[in-house]
Amino acid sequence: MFTSGDFSRISGLSIKALRLYHEAEILVPKLVDRDTGYRYYDHDNVERARVIVLLRQMLFSVEEIKNLVQRCGDDVDALAFFESQRTELESRIRQMKHAKAALDEIVESERHALTLIKTQAFQIEEKVLPAVTIAGLRRRGQYAEIGAAFATLGRAIGGLVAGKPFGLFYDGEYRETDADFEGCFPVKREKSLKEVAFRQLPGGRAVTMIYQGPYHQVGRSYAKVLSYINEMGYHPLLPTREVYIKGPGMIFKGNPKNYLTDIQILVNY
């Protein structure tokens, strides 16, 4: 028989790992001295240790290794186990790819927002907004409740999201408690979902201005945009739009002083 030290060298498992696998009843020594507590291993243990090392290299957890060695009596049993684990691993890989794509979008979005903060003069502009396919949730309530609409909508449409969230505001005046608004996302395609309105949002000529700061102070920028519209003799159209270039994230609230909102008011002549 082999001492723990000798068996550690033979198996490639540390003394600490041998103790762990013994306690987990995965690799039980042939003999444990009652007086000293020393562990002794035999050739059968060598074969079991070889299997454990192989499974560790395949990134199986201790619990998964225990499950395998207890359930599988031969290679046929092991094959079925490995096939089920491969299916699960493929599912994890798909999930991680989706997570990476979402993270890439967040990183790119933050870079774009930081560039705007550093370089943009935030002047009034006239633009032609293209038509866009959107998913929307229309609500009545306080303006701050649009955040909850975005959260609900984001969970419902998932991977269909194709751009920044934006709000549509249908009232021609400020309403404290019963504002008529719609939380929206651009989407890759339409889909039939209960309570979610998929449609084509028309484009058109718009007067726009990017506002930097907390949402409750956006009124000054609206004043500039509406003054420009009046000076040019344009007629503002409802609903007005707010595209949230940078705002509270999914995890961190961030600094409201750095929030970026693109105010967009469609006009006709």
C-alpha positions as a Markdown table, in Angstrom:
| # | Residue | x | y | z |
|---|---|---|---|---|
| 1 | Met | 0.0 | 0.0 | 0.0 |
| 2 | Phe | 1.0 | 3.6 | -0.5 |
| 3 | Thr | 1.2 | 6.4 | 2.1 |
| 4 | Ser | -0.6 | 9.6 | 1.4 |
| 5 | Gly | 2.6 | 11.3 | 0.3 |
| 6 | Asp | 3.5 | 8.5 | -2.1 |
| 7 | Phe | 0.0 | 8.3 | -3.5 |
| 8 | Ser | 0.0 | 12.0 | -4.0 |
| 9 | Arg | 3.0 | 11.7 | -6.3 |
| 10 | Ile | 1.5 | 8.7 | -8.1 |
| 11 | Ser | -1.9 | 10.2 | -8.7 |
| 12 | Gly | -1.0 | 13.9 | -9.2 |
| 13 | Leu | -3.5 | 14.9 | -6.5 |
| 14 | Ser | -2.4 | 17.0 | -3.6 |
| 15 | Ile | -2.7 | 15.9 | 0.0 |
| 16 | Lys | -5.4 | 18.5 | 0.5 |
| 17 | Ala | -7.3 | 17.2 | -2.6 |
| 18 | Leu | -7.0 | 13.6 | -1.3 |
| 19 | Arg | -8.5 | 14.7 | 2.0 |
| 20 | Leu | -11.3 | 16.5 | 0.1 |
| 21 | Tyr | -12.2 | 13.5 | -2.0 |
| 22 | His | -12.0 | 11.2 | 1.0 |
| 23 | Glu | -14.5 | 13.3 | 2.9 |
| 24 | Ala | -16.7 | 13.5 | -0.2 |
| 25 | Glu | -16.6 | 9.6 | -0.4 |
| 26 | Ile | -15.2 | 9.8 | -3.9 |
| 27 | Leu | -11.8 | 8.4 | -3.3 |
| 28 | Val | -11.8 | 6.4 | -0.1 |
| 29 | Pro | -8.4 | 5.0 | 1.1 |
| 30 | Lys | -7.9 | 1.3 | 1.4 |
| 31 | Leu | -7.0 | 1.8 | 5.1 |
| 32 | Val | -7.1 | 4.6 | 7.6 |
| 33 | Asp | -5.0 | 4.0 | 10.8 |
| 34 | Arg | -7.3 | 4.6 | 13.7 |
| 35 | Asp | -4.5 | 5.7 | 16.0 |
| 36 | Thr | -2.7 | 8.1 | 13.7 |
| 37 | Gly | -5.3 | 8.9 | 11.1 |
| 38 | Tyr | -2.8 | 8.2 | 8.3 |
| 39 | Arg | -4.4 | 7.2 | 5.0 |
| 40 | Tyr | -3.1 | 4.3 | 2.9 |
| 41 | Tyr | -4.0 | 3.6 | -0.7 |
| 42 | Asp | -3.8 | 0.6 | -3.0 |
| 43 | His | -3.8 | -0.1 | -6.7 |
| 44 | Asp | -7.6 | 0.1 | -7.0 |
| 45 | Asn | -7.3 | 3.6 | -5.6 |
| 46 | Val | -4.8 | 4.4 | -8.3 |
| 47 | Glu | -7.3 | 3.7 | -11.0 |
| 48 | Arg | -10.0 | 5.7 | -9.3 |
| 49 | Ala | -7.6 | 8.6 | -8.9 |
| 50 | Arg | -6.8 | 8.5 | -12.6 |
| 51 | Val | -10.5 | 8.8 | -13.4 |
| 52 | Ile | -10.8 | 11.8 | -11.0 |
| 53 | Val | -7.9 | 13.6 | -12.5 |
| 54 | Leu | -9.4 | 13.1 | -16.0 |
| 55 | Leu | -12.7 | 14.5 | -14.9 |
| 56 | Arg | -11.1 | 17.5 | -13.2 |
| 57 | Gln | -9.4 | 18.3 | -16.4 |
| 58 | Met | -12.8 | 18.3 | -18.1 |
| 59 | Leu | -13.9 | 21.0 | -15.5 |
| 60 | Phe | -16.4 | 18.8 | -13.6 |
| 61 | Ser | -17.2 | 19.9 | -10.1 |
| 62 | Val | -16.6 | 17.7 | -7.0 |
| 63 | Glu | -20.4 | 17.0 | -6.9 |
| 64 | Glu | -20.5 | 16.0 | -10.5 |
| 65 | Ile | -17.5 | 13.7 | -10.1 |
| 66 | Lys | -19.1 | 12.1 | -7.1 |
| 67 | Asn | -22.3 | 11.6 | -9.0 |
| 68 | Leu | -20.5 | 10.0 | -11.9 |
| 69 | Val | -18.4 | 7.5 | -9.9 |
| 70 | Gln | -21.4 | 6.5 | -7.8 |
| 71 | Arg | -23.8 | 6.1 | -10.7 |
| 72 | Cys | -21.7 | 4.6 | -13.4 |
| 73 | Gly | -20.6 | 1.1 | -13.1 |
| 74 | Asp | -19.0 | 0.8 | -16.6 |
| 75 | Asp | -18.0 | 2.8 | -19.7 |
| 76 | Val | -21.6 | 2.5 | -21.1 |
| 77 | Asp | -23.0 | 4.3 | -18.1 |
| 78 | Ala | -20.2 | 6.8 | -18.2 |
| 79 | Leu | -20.9 | 7.5 | -21.9 |
| 80 | Ala | -24.6 | 8.4 | -21.1 |
| 81 | Phe | -23.4 | 10.7 | -18.3 |
| 82 | Phe | -20.9 | 12.4 | -20.6 |
| 83 | Glu | -23.5 | 12.9 | -23.3 |
| 84 | Ser | -25.9 | 14.6 | -20.9 |
| 85 | Gln | -23.0 | 16.7 | -19.6 |
| 86 | Arg | -22.1 | 17.7 | -23.1 |
| 87 | Thr | -25.7 | 18.8 | -23.8 |
| 88 | Glu | -25.6 | 20.9 | -20.6 |
| 89 | Leu | -22.2 | 22.4 | -21.5 |
| 90 | Glu | -23.5 | 23.3 | -25.0 |
| 91 | Ser | -26.5 | 25.1 | -23.3 |
| 92 | Arg | -24.1 | 27.0 | -21.0 |
| 93 | Ile | -22.0 | 28.0 | -24.0 |
| 94 | Arg | -25.0 | 29.4 | -25.8 |
| 95 | Gln | -26.0 | 31.3 | -22.6 |
| 96 | Met | -22.5 | 32.7 | -22.3 |
| 97 | Lys | -22.5 | 33.8 | -25.9 |
| 98 | His | -25.7 | 35.7 | -25.3 |
| 99 | Ala | -24.2 | 37.2 | -22.1 |
| 100 | Lys | -21.1 | 38.3 | -24.0 |
| 101 | Ala | -23.2 | 39.9 | -26.8 |
| 102 | Ala | -25.1 | 41.8 | -24.2 |
| 103 | Leu | -21.9 | 42.9 | -22.5 |
| 104 | Asp | -20.3 | 43.9 | -25.8 |
| 105 | Glu | -23.4 | 46.1 | -26.4 |
| 106 | Ile | -23.1 | 47.7 | -22.9 |
| 107 | Val | -19.3 | 48.4 | -23.4 |
| 108 | Glu | -19.9 | 49.9 | -26.8 |
| 109 | Ser | -22.8 | 52.0 | -25.5 |
| 110 | Glu | -20.7 | 53.3 | -22.6 |
| 111 | Arg | -17.8 | 54.2 | -24.9 |
| 112 | His | -20.1 | 56.1 | -27.2 |
| 113 | Ala | -21.7 | 57.9 | -24.2 |
| 114 | Leu | -18.3 | 58.9 | -22.8 |
| 115 | Thr | -17.2 | 60.2 | -26.2 |
| 116 | Leu | -20.3 | 62.4 | -26.4 |
| 117 | Ile | -19.7 | 63.7 | -22.9 |
| 118 | Lys | -16.2 | 64.7 | -23.8 |
| 119 | Thr | -16.6 | 66.0 | -27.3 |
| 120 | Gln | -20.3 | 67.0 | -28.0 |
| 121 | Ala | -21.3 | 70.6 | -27.7 |
| 122 | Phe | -24.9 | 69.6 | -27.3 |
| 123 | Gln | -26.3 | 72.0 | -29.9 |
| 124 | Ile | -29.7 | 72.0 | -31.5 |
| 125 | Glu | -29.8 | 70.0 | -34.7 |
| 126 | Glu | -32.3 | 69.2 | -37.4 |
| 127 | Lys | -32.3 | 65.6 | -38.5 |
| 128 | Val | -34.4 | 63.2 | -40.6 |
| 129 | Leu | -35.3 | 60.3 | -38.4 |
| 130 | Pro | -35.8 | 57.0 | -40.2 |
| 131 | Ala | -38.8 | 54.8 | -39.6 |
| 132 | Val | -38.0 | 52.0 | -37.1 |
| 133 | Thr | -39.6 | 48.8 | -36.0 |
| 134 | Ile | -40.4 | 49.1 | -32.2 |
| 135 | Ala | -41.9 | 47.2 | -29.3 |
| 136 | Gly | -43.8 | 49.4 | -26.9 |
| 137 | Leu | -45.7 | 49.4 | -23.6 |
| 138 | Arg | -48.1 | 52.3 | -23.2 |
| 139 | Arg | -48.9 | 53.5 | -19.7 |
| 140 | Arg | -50.6 | 56.2 | -17.7 |
| 141 | Gly | -49.0 | 57.5 | -14.5 |
| 142 | Gln | -46.0 | 59.5 | -13.4 |
| 143 | Tyr | -43.1 | 60.0 | -15.8 |
| 144 | Ala | -40.7 | 58.2 | -13.5 |
| 145 | Glu | -42.7 | 55.0 | -14.0 |
| 146 | Ile | -41.3 | 54.6 | -17.5 |
| 147 | Gly | -38.3 | 52.8 | -15.9 |
| 148 | Ala | -40.6 | 50.0 | -14.8 |
| 149 | Ala | -42.1 | 49.9 | -18.3 |
| 150 | Phe | -38.6 | 49.4 | -19.8 |
| 151 | Ala | -37.8 | 46.6 | -17.3 |
| 152 | Thr | -41.0 | 44.8 | -18.1 |
| 153 | Leu | -40.6 | 45.3 | -21.8 |
| 154 | Gly | -36.9 | 44.2 | -21.8 |
| 155 | Arg | -37.8 | 40.9 | -20.0 |
| 156 | Ala | -40.6 | 40.3 | -22.5 |
| 157 | Ile | -38.7 | 40.8 | -25.7 |
| 158 | Gly | -35.2 | 39.7 | -24.7 |
| 159 | Gly | -32.9 | 39.2 | -27.6 |
| 160 | Leu | -35.1 | 41.2 | -30.0 |
| 161 | Val | -33.7 | 44.5 | -28.7 |
| 162 | Ala | -31.8 | 46.4 | -31.4 |
| 163 | Gly | -31.0 | 49.8 | -29.8 |
| 164 | Lys | -31.4 | 52.2 | -27.0 |
| 165 | Pro | -34.6 | 52.5 | -25.0 |
| 166 | Phe | -36.7 | 55.6 | -25.7 |
| 167 | Gly | -39.9 | 57.2 | -24.5 |
| 168 | Leu | -42.9 | 58.5 | -26.4 |
| 169 | Phe | -44.8 | 61.2 | -24.7 |
| 170 | Tyr | -48.3 | 61.9 | -26.0 |
| 171 | Asp | -49.4 | 64.9 | -23.9 |
| 172 | Gly | -49.0 | 68.4 | -25.2 |
| 173 | Glu | -48.5 | 69.6 | -21.6 |
| 174 | Tyr | -46.9 | 68.4 | -18.3 |
| 175 | Arg | -49.1 | 66.1 | -16.4 |
| 176 | Glu | -48.1 | 65.2 | -12.8 |
| 177 | Thr | -49.9 | 61.9 | -12.1 |
| 178 | Asp | -51.7 | 60.8 | -15.3 |
| 179 | Ala | -49.1 | 61.3 | -18.0 |
| 180 | Asp | -49.7 | 59.3 | -21.2 |
| 181 | Phe | -46.4 | 57.8 | -22.2 |
| 182 | Glu | -44.9 | 54.7 | -23.8 |
| 183 | Gly | -41.7 | 52.9 | -23.1 |
| 184 | Cys | -40.1 | 51.5 | -26.3 |
| 185 | Phe | -37.2 | 49.6 | -27.7 |
| 186 | Pro | -36.1 | 49.3 | -31.3 |
| 187 | Val | -36.4 | 45.7 | -32.3 |
| 188 | Lys | -35.0 | 43.4 | -34.9 |
| 189 | Arg | -38.4 | 42.1 | -35.9 |
| 190 | Glu | -42.0 | 42.0 | -34.8 |
| 191 | Lys | -43.4 | 39.3 | -32.6 |
| 192 | Ser | -46.9 | 38.5 | -31.2 |
| 193 | Leu | -46.7 | 39.1 | -27.4 |
| 194 | Lys | -49.6 | 39.9 | -25.0 |
| 195 | Glu | -49.6 | 43.6 | -23.9 |
| 196 | Val | -46.6 | 44.5 | -26.1 |
| 197 | Ala | -47.3 | 46.6 | -29.2 |
| 198 | Phe | -45.0 | 45.8 | -32.1 |
| 199 | Arg | -45.2 | 48.3 | -35.0 |
| 200 | Gln | -43.4 | 50.5 | -37.4 |
| 201 | Leu | -42.8 | 54.0 | -35.9 |
| 202 | Pro | -42.8 | 56.6 | -38.7 |
| 203 | Gly | -39.8 | 58.8 | -39.2 |
| 204 | Gly | -39.7 | 62.4 | -40.3 |
| 205 | Arg | -37.9 | 65.7 | -39.9 |
| 206 | Ala | -37.1 | 66.5 | -36.3 |
| 207 | Val | -35.4 | 69.1 | -34.1 |
| 208 | Thr | -33.2 | 67.4 | -31.6 |
| 209 | Met | -30.8 | 68.2 | -28.8 |
| 210 | Ile | -28.8 | 66.0 | -26.5 |
| 211 | Tyr | -29.2 | 66.9 | -22.8 |
| 212 | Gln | -26.7 | 65.9 | -20.2 |
| 213 | Gly | -27.9 | 65.7 | -16.6 |
| 214 | Pro | -30.6 | 64.3 | -14.3 |
| 215 | Tyr | -34.0 | 63.8 | -15.8 |
| 216 | His | -35.8 | 66.2 | -13.5 |
| 217 | Gln | -33.9 | 69.1 | -15.0 |
| 218 | Val | -34.5 | 68.3 | -18.6 |
| 219 | Gly | -37.1 | 71.2 | -18.9 |
| 220 | Arg | -34.4 | 73.8 | -19.8 |
| 221 | Ser | -33.4 | 71.8 | -22.8 |
| 222 | Tyr | -37.0 | 71.4 | -23.9 |
| 223 | Ala | -37.3 | 75.2 | -23.6 |
| 224 | Lys | -34.3 | 75.6 | -26.0 |
| 225 | Val | -35.7 | 73.1 | -28.5 |
| 226 | Leu | -39.3 | 74.6 | -28.5 |
| 227 | Ser | -37.9 | 78.1 | -28.8 |
| 228 | Tyr | -35.9 | 77.1 | -31.9 |
| 229 | Ile | -39.0 | 75.4 | -33.4 |
| 230 | Asn | -41.1 | 78.6 | -32.8 |
| 231 | Glu | -38.3 | 80.8 | -34.2 |
| 232 | Met | -38.2 | 78.7 | -37.4 |
| 233 | Gly | -41.9 | 78.7 | -37.8 |
| 234 | Tyr | -42.2 | 75.0 | -37.5 |
| 235 | His | -45.1 | 73.1 | -35.9 |
| 236 | Pro | -44.2 | 70.5 | -33.3 |
| 237 | Leu | -45.9 | 67.1 | -33.6 |
| 238 | Leu | -46.8 | 64.6 | -30.9 |
| 239 | Pro | -45.6 | 62.3 | -29.5 |
| 240 | Thr | -42.2 | 63.8 | -28.5 |
| 241 | Arg | -39.4 | 61.4 | -28.1 |
| 242 | Glu | -36.6 | 60.9 | -25.6 |
| 243 | Val | -33.8 | 58.5 | -26.4 |
| 244 | Tyr | -31.9 | 57.4 | -23.4 |
| 245 | Ile | -28.3 | 57.3 | -24.6 |
| 246 | Lys | -26.9 | 56.9 | -21.1 |
| 247 | Gly | -28.9 | 56.5 | -17.9 |
| 248 | Pro | -29.3 | 54.1 | -15.0 |
| 249 | Gly | -27.8 | 50.7 | -15.9 |
| 250 | Met | -29.0 | 47.3 | -15.1 |
| 251 | Ile | -26.6 | 47.0 | -12.2 |
| 252 | Phe | -25.3 | 50.5 | -11.3 |
| 253 | Lys | -27.4 | 53.6 | -11.1 |
| 254 | Gly | -24.5 | 55.8 | -12.2 |
| 255 | Asn | -24.1 | 59.5 | -11.8 |
| 256 | Pro | -27.2 | 61.4 | -12.9 |
| 257 | Lys | -25.0 | 64.3 | -13.9 |
| 258 | Asn | -23.7 | 62.1 | -16.7 |
| 259 | Tyr | -27.0 | 60.9 | -18.0 |
| 260 | Leu | -27.5 | 61.6 | -21.7 |
| 261 | Thr | -30.9 | 62.1 | -23.2 |
| 262 | Asp | -31.6 | 62.8 | -26.9 |
| 263 | Ile | -34.7 | 65.0 | -27.1 |
| 264 | Gln | -36.4 | 64.6 | -30.4 |
| 265 | Ile | -39.5 | 66.5 | -31.6 |
| 266 | Leu | -40.9 | 65.9 | -35.0 |
| 267 | Val | -42.0 | 69.0 | -36.9 |
| 268 | Asn | -43.8 | 70.0 | -40.1 |
| 269 | Tyr | -43.6 | 73.3 | -41.9 |
